[in-house]
């Protein structure tokens, strides 16, 4: 069994590591970053549907997003208050039609 003393001992190497790490890494102060929502969604809607979602329908000025409502109960209350309904203009195609389209696409090796 070999014992190390002085500079080669585990205790001395541990003290050096602690001193070096304390000097080399000062405490990190995290700054609060201000979240700026991206306007990517508005640009995509503008490109696809050719309608600017951030233009006011009444006066035509540019609107900005103030906040997002994520609570489902609040969203339901707003929808009921505005008396909005979300009924489809036509029902979705039956399952049989979708299966026929998929089978036809597989025969031609096309995918949707």
C-alpha positions in Angstrom: 0.0 0.0 0.0 1.3 3.4 -1.0 0.6 6.5 1.0 0.8 10.0 -0.5 1.9 13.0 1.6 2.2 16.7 0.9 1.3 17.9 -2.6 0.3 14.4 -3.8 -2.2 13.7 -1.0 -6.0 13.6 -1.6 -6.6 16.3 1.0 -4.2 18.8 -0.7 -5.6 18.1 -4.2 -9.1 18.6 -2.9 -8.1 22.0 -1.3 -6.6 23.1 -4.6 -9.7 22.1 -6.6 -12.0 24.1 -4.2 -9.8 27.1 -4.4 -9.5 27.0 -8.2 -13.3 26.5 -8.7 -14.1 29.3 -6.3 -11.8 31.7 -8.3 -12.8 30.6 -11.8 -16.6 30.6 -11.5 -18.0 33.7 -9.8 -21.6 33.4 -8.7 -23.9 33.8 -11.6 -26.6 36.5 -11.3 -29.5 35.7 -13.5 -31.2 38.6 -15.1 -34.9 38.6 -15.6 -35.6 38.4 -19.3 -38.6 40.1 -20.7 -40.7 37.6 -22.7 -41.5 39.0 -26.1 -44.0 36.8 -28.0 -43.0 36.0 -31.5 -45.2 37.2 -34.3 -44.6 34.0 -36.3 -48.2 32.9 -36.0 -49.5 36.2 -37.4 -47.1 36.0 -40.3 -48.2 32.4 -41.1 -51.8 33.3 -41.0 -51.1 36.3 -43.3 -49.2 34.1 -45.8 -51.7 31.3 -45.9 -55.0 33.0 -45.6 -53.9 36.4 -47.0 -55.5 38.2 -44.0 -53.7 40.1 -41.4 -55.0 38.9 -38.0 -53.5 41.9 -36.2 -55.5 44.5 -38.2 -58.6 45.9 -36.4 -61.7 45.0 -38.4 -63.4 48.3 -37.5 -60.7 51.0 -38.0 -57.9 49.1 -39.8 -55.1 50.1 -37.3 -52.5 47.6 -36.1 -53.4 45.8 -32.9 -51.0 44.2 -30.4 -51.3 41.2 -28.2 -51.7 42.1 -24.5 -52.1 38.7 -23.0 -53.3 35.2 -23.5 -56.2 33.6 -21.7 -55.3 30.0 -20.7 -58.0 29.3 -18.2 -60.7 27.2 -19.8 -63.4 28.4 -17.5 -62.8 32.0 -18.4 -62.8 31.2 -22.1 -66.1 29.4 -21.8 -67.6 32.4 -19.9 -66.4 34.8 -22.7 -67.9 32.5 -25.4 -71.2 32.3 -23.6 -71.3 36.0 -23.0 -70.6 36.8 -26.7 -73.2 34.1 -27.7 -70.8 32.5 -30.0 -71.4 29.0 -31.3 -68.9 26.6 -32.9 -71.1 24.5 -35.1 -69.6 23.0 -38.2 -71.1 24.1 -41.5 -71.2 20.5 -42.6 -70.5 17.3 -40.8 -67.2 15.6 -41.2 -67.0 12.9 -43.9 -67.9 9.4 -42.8 -65.2 7.0 -41.8 -65.8 4.9 -44.8 -65.0 7.7 -47.2 -61.7 8.4 -45.4 -60.7 4.8 -45.6 -61.4 4.7 -49.3 -59.3 7.8 -49.9 -56.4 6.3 -47.9 -56.6 3.0 -49.8 -56.7 4.9 -53.1 -53.6 6.8 -52.0 -51.8 3.6 -51.0 -52.5 2.1 -54.4 -50.9 5.1 -56.1 -48.2 5.4 -53.4 -49.4 8.8 -52.5 -49.7 10.2 -49.0 -51.7 13.1 -47.7 
